[in-house]
Amino acid sequence: MESLRERYEQLLSRIERAALRAGRKREDVTLIAVTKVFPASAIRAAYELGLRDFGENYVRELERKLPETRDLAGVRFHLIGHLQSNKARRAVEAFSAIQTVDSARLARRLDEALAALSPDRTMQVMLEVKLSPEETKSGADPDELPALVEAVRSCPRLSLTGLMTMPPFSDEPEASRPYFQKLRELAAACNLPHLSMGMSQDFEVAIEEGATCVRIGTALFGARKET
Ligand SMILES: *Cc1c(COP(=O)(O)O)cnc(C)c1O
């Protein structure tokens, strides 16, 4: 069995090689370690190796892990799962950034929740874009993007940094490339610098297509026992 350290080192060198192939630098790509399903001890172990950015899919799951991670200075939790408007308040309390804003209504709820927490609280957010017709995928329709970007930019406490997407699952990394290219074009059209795209099976293709943020679970922590 490989250790977390070995998997982390292999991952870093694969990220670096993909970045170099695309004429980019390793530092231009943020690695978000996706710890859903894994216990708080996995977050602590990855933190000790130097990881600072973590992705979680559910507000309640992070809330359960927070008491065991409070002492980790500089740790950042990114919400990468769908968020319902009625959980906006709890989401802004638990997370440092939210990648899955997909409606103007949710953006306004987050803005209000930040105002209620403290007068000068702000938060970086991304818009999740739905690029495939699969019914189960959340995210905003690309046609609605200009209006949604405008709505988020009018929320004084939200700082819109980029777009996030999740292509349909495939064992073939190249199958994701057209989706990553599309997200890059949409971000450029909206003047947004960041692209959150690429998971364990397709992050190298995502980096070649301009990802500034890859979300990796399995390649770091091993297979999840999803319930
Ligand atoms: C689970 C998840 C990931 C990580 O997936 P792996 O294939 O385990 O790397 C990335 N992004 C989102 C939105 C996820 O839900």
The ligand as a Gaussian input file, in Angstrom:
#p B3LYP/6-31G(d) Opt

LIG

0 1
 C      -15.926000      13.974000      -5.208000
 C      -15.658000      15.176000      -6.020000
 C      -14.359000      15.428000      -6.509000
 C      -13.187000      14.480000      -6.332000
 O      -13.365000      13.346000      -7.121000
 P      -12.203000      12.239000      -7.281000
 O      -12.594000      11.536000      -8.523000
 O      -12.255000      11.383000      -6.074000
 O      -10.908000      12.949000      -7.405000
 C      -14.165000      16.612000      -7.206000
 N      -15.166000      17.490000      -7.418000
 C      -16.417000      17.282000      -6.972000
 C      -17.467000      18.281000      -7.236000
 C      -16.704000      16.110000      -6.264000
 O      -17.960000      15.911000      -5.838000

